Amino acid sequence: MPPPQSDRSLLEWVAVIDDHPSMRLSLTRALNAYGITVESFGCAEEYLQLGARAQPCCLVLDVQLPGMSGFDLWRALAAREESAPPIVFISAAEGELPPDVARNDGLCSYLRKPFAIGELIELLRPYFSRALEP
């Protein structure tokens, strides 16, 4: 469970956005094992309801979501005046980052499902000020 709303903005945390409940639960448990606080969302619109109240240090974002896609969410976040968090896109489909996403100065990464949790941890590690150990 994420910290209370008022405390969450003070912590380093990761938002997991995936429409598959089992994937969200698996990622949450695995990241929690590394001491990472996670809040999970079933769609991009649900994540956007947070507004500017708190921002994660990174998003783990499924590309294929109902409604707004992961790439559409990235574009919406990038268009805001405040800086968007770095994103690790995840997808079961073949493909690469679209050119506009890939040119984002290394703030976007891509993992194809299934992936090892260690691969995800290595992509998240630069966004934490502390060591990530299981």
Backbone as JSON, one array per atom type, in Angstrom:
{
  "sequence": "MPPPQSDRSLLEWVAVIDDHPSMRLSLTRALNAYGITVESFGCAEEYLQLGARAQPCCLVLDVQLPGMSGFDLWRALAAREESAPPIVFISAAEGELPPDVARNDGLCSYLRKPFAIGELIELLRPYFSRALEP",
  "N": [[0.84, -1.18, 0.0], [0.59, 2.23, -0.86], [2.21, 5.13, 0.61], [0.38, 7.48, 2.72], [-1.46, 10.09, 1.05], [-0.5, 12.7, 1.69], [2.1, 12.19, 2.54], [3.33, 10.85, 0.47], [4.51, 12.38, -1.57], [6.93, 13.04, -0.5], [8.53, 10.88, -0.64], [10.54, 8.56, -2.52], [9.08, 6.93, -5.1], [7.42, 4.54, -7.26], [5.25, 4.49, -10.01], [3.15, 2.07, -11.28], [1.63, 1.25, -14.21], [-0.66, -0.64, -15.65], [-2.98, -2.61, -17.41], [-3.55, -5.2, -16.71], [-4.45, -6.97, -13.95], [-2.97, -9.05, -12.67], [-0.37, -8.64, -13.59], [0.17, -6.08, -12.57], [0.07, -6.68, -9.81], [2.17, -8.57, -9.6], [4.41, -7.03, -10.38], [4.3, -5.04, -8.41], [4.74, -6.53, -6.04], [7.3, -7.57, -6.59], [8.87, -5.23, -6.88], [8.47, -4.11, -4.36], [9.92, -5.94, -2.87], [12.46, -5.05, -3.28], [12.47, -2.85, -1.75], [11.09, -0.73, -2.8], [8.6, 1.68, -2.94], [5.39, 1.39, -4.25], [2.72, 2.45, -6.3], [-0.1, 1.34, -7.92], [-1.89, 1.42, -11.04], [-4.73, 0.95, -13.13], [-5.18, 2.08, -15.59], [-4.31, 4.77, -17.84], [-5.81, 7.08, -17.47], [-6.67, 6.84, -14.83], [-4.24, 7.17, -13.47], [-3.72, 9.85, -14.19], [-5.56, 11.17, -12.63], [-4.27, 11.7, -10.27], [-3.12, 14.14, -10.6], [-1.19, 17.04, -9.9], [-0.49, 16.44, -7.36], [1.35, 14.57, -6.38], [4.38, 13.17, -7.55], [5.81, 10.4, -9.11], [9.14, 8.93, -8.95], [9.63, 7.53, -11.17], [7.87, 6.02, -13.92], [6.43, 2.86, -14.59], [5.23, 1.69, -17.36], [2.69, 0.29, -19.23], [2.44, -0.18, -22.71], [0.18, -0.8, -24.24], [-2.88, 0.05, -23.41], [-6.3, 0.23, -22.25], [-8.38, 2.77, -23.62], [-6.61, 5.7, -23.24], [-3.41, 5.27, -24.59], [-0.17, 4.0, -23.49], [1.87, 5.47, -24.78], [0.39, 7.72, -25.5], [-0.17, 8.74, -22.96], [2.43, 9.39, -22.13], [2.97, 11.47, -23.95], [1.02, 13.34, -23.15], [1.9, 13.89, -20.54], [4.42, 14.93, -21.11], [3.71, 17.29, -22.33], [2.9, 18.92, -20.3], [3.67, 21.64, -18.06], [5.32, 21.18, -15.81], [8.11, 19.0, -15.13], [8.08, 15.82, -16.63], [8.0, 12.52, -15.25], [10.66, 10.05, -15.62], [10.24, 7.23, -17.81], [9.67, 3.75, -17.98], [8.75, 1.88, -20.48], [6.65, -0.92, -20.99], [5.82, -3.87, -22.79], [3.98, -6.46, -24.4], [3.89, -6.75, -27.05], [5.62, -6.79, -30.21], [7.96, -4.29, -31.14], [9.23, -0.92, -31.12], [10.29, 2.08, -29.44], [8.39, 4.93, -30.4], [9.66, 7.47, -32.64], [9.46, 10.15, -31.51], [9.27, 9.64, -28.81], [11.57, 8.15, -28.3], [13.56, 10.04, -28.68], [13.79, 11.39, -26.3], [15.96, 12.26, -24.64], [17.04, 10.01, -23.27], [15.27, 9.49, -21.2], [13.36, 7.63, -21.41], [12.75, 4.18, -21.48], [12.58, 0.76, -22.69], [11.02, -2.33, -22.23], [10.43, -5.64, -23.19], [7.77, -7.81, -22.58], [7.83, -11.23, -21.64], [9.91, -10.15, -18.93], [12.88, -10.12, -16.92], [12.9, -9.33, -13.45], [15.22, -8.18, -12.55], [16.18, -6.84, -14.82], [14.38, -4.72, -14.99], [14.88, -3.45, -12.52], [17.5, -2.55, -12.93], [17.03, -0.56, -14.82], [15.53, 1.2, -13.32], [17.2, 1.92, -11.23], [18.93, 4.32, -11.58], [17.2, 6.4, -10.87], [16.81, 6.53, -8.2], [17.87, 7.67, -5.03], [19.06, 6.04, -3.28], [20.47, 2.79, -2.53], [19.24, -0.06, -4.27], [18.31, -2.94, -3.09], [17.52, -6.4, -2.83]],
  "CA": [[0.0, 0.0, 0.0], [1.42, 3.43, -0.91], [2.08, 6.0, 1.77], [-0.74, 8.41, 2.62], [-1.3, 11.11, 0.02], [0.31, 13.82, 2.14], [3.48, 11.77, 2.73], [3.86, 10.2, -0.71], [5.36, 13.27, -2.37], [8.22, 13.15, 0.15], [9.25, 9.63, -0.83], [10.8, 8.07, -3.88], [8.14, 5.85, -5.37], [7.23, 4.19, -8.66], [3.89, 4.21, -10.44], [3.02, 0.98, -12.25], [0.36, 1.42, -14.92], [-0.87, -1.82, -16.5], [-4.39, -2.99, -17.31], [-3.69, -6.58, -16.24], [-4.28, -6.99, -12.49], [-1.91, -9.97, -12.25], [0.92, -8.0, -13.89], [0.34, -5.02, -11.57], [0.38, -7.31, -8.53], [3.51, -9.17, -9.68], [5.4, -5.95, -10.37], [4.26, -4.39, -7.09], [5.42, -7.42, -5.08], [8.73, -7.66, -6.92], [9.52, -3.96, -6.57], [8.45, -4.0, -2.9], [11.01, -6.77, -2.35], [13.66, -4.21, -3.37], [12.26, -1.69, -0.9], [10.51, 0.35, -3.59], [7.18, 1.95, -2.73], [4.7, 1.33, -5.54], [1.28, 2.63, -6.41], [-0.44, 0.81, -9.24], [-3.06, 1.98, -11.7], [-5.21, 0.08, -14.2], [-5.24, 2.79, -16.87], [-3.65, 6.08, -17.84], [-6.73, 8.08, -16.92], [-6.63, 6.69, -13.38], [-3.0, 7.82, -13.04], [-3.85, 11.3, -14.37], [-6.37, 11.72, -11.54], [-3.38, 12.19, -9.22], [-2.8, 15.54, -10.86], [0.14, 17.48, -9.49], [-0.35, 16.2, -5.92], [2.58, 13.83, -6.11], [4.96, 12.65, -8.78], [6.75, 9.32, -8.85], [10.47, 9.14, -9.53], [9.62, 6.83, -12.45], [6.68, 5.26, -14.28], [6.54, 1.61, -15.33], [4.02, 1.98, -18.12], [2.33, -0.59, -20.33], [2.18, 0.54, -23.95], [-1.19, -1.07, -24.7], [-3.85, 0.24, -22.34], [-7.61, 0.65, -22.75], [-8.48, 4.23, -23.61], [-5.35, 6.37, -23.56], [-2.29, 4.33, -24.62], [1.01, 4.42, -22.75], [2.53, 6.54, -25.52], [-0.45, 8.92, -25.38], [0.04, 9.28, -21.61], [3.73, 10.04, -22.15], [2.84, 12.74, -24.67], [0.25, 14.24, -22.29], [2.77, 14.31, -19.44], [5.5, 15.75, -21.67], [3.16, 18.58, -22.71], [2.68, 19.72, -19.1], [4.77, 22.56, -17.76], [6.29, 20.56, -14.89], [8.84, 17.93, -15.8], [7.47, 14.49, -16.57], [8.94, 11.53, -14.71], [11.18, 9.08, -16.59], [9.3, 6.13, -18.05], [10.06, 2.45, -18.52], [7.62, 1.29, -21.19], [6.64, -2.38, -21.07], [4.85, -4.31, -23.79], [4.05, -7.83, -24.88], [3.93, -6.69, -28.52], [6.87, -6.4, -30.86], [7.99, -2.88, -31.5], [10.23, -0.05, -30.52], [9.75, 3.38, -29.06], [8.21, 5.85, -31.52], [10.78, 8.43, -32.7], [9.33, 11.28, -30.59], [9.52, 9.13, -27.46], [12.98, 7.72, -28.24], [14.43, 11.23, -28.65], [13.55, 12.09, -25.03], [17.19, 12.36, -23.84], [17.28, 8.85, -22.42], [14.34, 9.39, -20.09], [12.42, 6.54, -21.69], [13.33, 2.87, -21.77], [11.58, -0.17, -23.2], [11.22, -3.75, -21.94], [9.43, -6.52, -23.79], [7.28, -8.86, -21.68], [8.2, -11.24, -20.23], [11.26, -9.68, -18.63], [13.34, -10.44, -15.57], [12.79, -8.17, -12.57], [16.54, -7.56, -12.51], [16.28, -5.89, -15.93], [13.62, -3.53, -14.6], [15.59, -2.79, -11.43], [18.65, -1.83, -13.5], [16.53, 0.65, -15.48], [15.02, 2.1, -12.27], [18.28, 2.28, -10.29], [19.42, 5.7, -11.65], [16.22, 7.36, -10.42], [16.72, 6.45, -6.75], [19.04, 8.21, -4.35], [19.57, 5.01, -2.37], [20.72, 1.5, -3.17], [18.09, -0.95, -4.4], [18.75, -4.3, -2.77], [16.41, -7.29, -2.44]],
  "C": [[0.89, 1.25, 0.0], [1.26, 4.26, 0.35], [0.88, 6.91, 1.62], [-0.43, 9.54, 1.65], [-0.36, 12.23, 0.47], [1.79, 13.46, 2.28], [4.13, 11.27, 1.45], [4.8, 11.09, -1.49], [6.74, 13.43, -1.76], [9.1, 11.93, -0.1], [9.54, 9.38, -2.3], [9.87, 6.87, -4.08], [7.98, 5.68, -6.87], [5.74, 3.97, -8.9], [3.93, 3.11, -11.5], [1.64, 1.13, -12.88], [0.25, 0.28, -15.94], [-2.31, -2.26, -16.32], [-4.61, -4.43, -16.85], [-3.42, -6.64, -14.74], [-3.14, -7.9, -12.03], [-0.53, -9.38, -12.5], [1.19, -6.89, -12.88], [0.74, -5.61, -10.22], [1.78, -7.9, -8.52], [4.59, -8.09, -9.62], [5.45, -5.26, -9.01], [5.01, -5.24, -6.07], [6.92, -7.46, -5.33], [9.46, -6.37, -6.56], [9.54, -3.72, -5.05], [9.58, -4.8, -2.28], [12.34, -6.02, -2.4], [13.53, -2.94, -2.54], [11.66, -0.5, -1.62], [9.03, 0.48, -3.26], [6.52, 2.06, -4.09], [3.24, 1.71, -5.35], [0.92, 2.17, -7.81], [-1.78, 1.36, -9.72], [-3.43, 1.07, -12.87], [-5.3, 0.75, -15.56], [-4.59, 4.16, -16.72], [-4.53, 7.14, -17.2], [-6.75, 8.04, -15.39], [-5.37, 7.36, -12.81], [-3.13, 9.35, -13.12], [-4.7, 11.95, -13.28], [-5.53, 12.18, -10.36], [-3.11, 13.68, -9.37], [-1.39, 15.85, -10.42], [0.39, 17.2, -8.01], [0.94, 15.5, -5.57], [3.09, 13.27, -7.43], [5.93, 11.53, -8.43], [8.13, 9.66, -9.41], [10.58, 8.44, -10.87], [8.27, 6.16, -12.66], [7.1, 3.95, -14.93], [5.2, 1.52, -16.04], [3.81, 1.01, -19.28], [2.0, 0.25, -21.55], [0.71, 0.41, -24.34], [-2.14, -1.04, -23.5], [-5.21, 0.54, -22.96], [-7.72, 2.17, -22.66], [-7.17, 4.83, -24.07], [-4.2, 5.35, -23.51], [-1.14, 4.85, -23.74], [1.75, 5.55, -23.45], [1.73, 7.84, -25.46], [-0.28, 9.56, -24.0], [1.39, 10.0, -21.56], [3.64, 11.42, -22.81], [2.07, 13.77, -23.83], [1.11, 14.77, -21.14], [3.88, 15.23, -19.94], [5.01, 17.15, -22.03], [2.89, 19.49, -21.5], [3.89, 20.6, -18.82], [5.79, 21.96, -16.8], [6.97, 19.39, -15.61], [8.14, 16.59, -15.58], [8.48, 13.51, -15.99], [9.49, 10.64, -15.83], [10.22, 7.9, -16.68], [10.04, 4.89, -18.54], [8.79, 1.88, -19.15], [7.77, -0.23, -21.18], [5.56, -2.79, -22.06], [5.07, -5.76, -24.13], [4.16, -7.87, -26.4], [5.33, -6.35, -29.01], [6.83, -4.91, -31.14], [9.08, -2.15, -30.76], [9.54, 1.24, -30.11], [9.53, 4.22, -30.31], [9.32, 6.9, -31.49], [10.67, 9.59, -31.71], [9.59, 10.87, -29.15], [11.0, 8.79, -27.3], [13.94, 8.9, -28.14], [14.36, 11.98, -27.32], [14.77, 12.05, -24.11], [17.38, 11.21, -22.86], [16.34, 8.7, -21.25], [13.25, 8.36, -20.33], [13.21, 5.29, -22.03], [12.2, 1.94, -22.19], [11.96, -1.59, -22.82], [10.08, -4.53, -22.58], [9.07, -7.61, -22.79], [7.48, -10.21, -22.37], [9.64, -10.76, -20.06], [11.6, -10.07, -17.2], [13.26, -9.18, -14.71], [14.13, -7.45, -12.46], [16.75, -6.56, -13.63], [15.55, -4.59, -15.59], [14.35, -2.75, -13.5], [16.77, -1.99, -11.98], [18.21, -0.55, -14.2], [16.02, 1.68, -14.46], [16.13, 2.67, -11.39], [18.74, 3.74, -10.38], [18.46, 6.74, -11.06], [16.02, 7.34, -8.91], [18.0, 6.98, -6.14], [19.67, 7.2, -3.4], [19.77, 3.71, -3.15], [19.42, 0.69, -3.21], [18.57, -2.38, -4.22], [17.55, -5.15, -2.37], [16.52, -7.71, -0.98]]
}
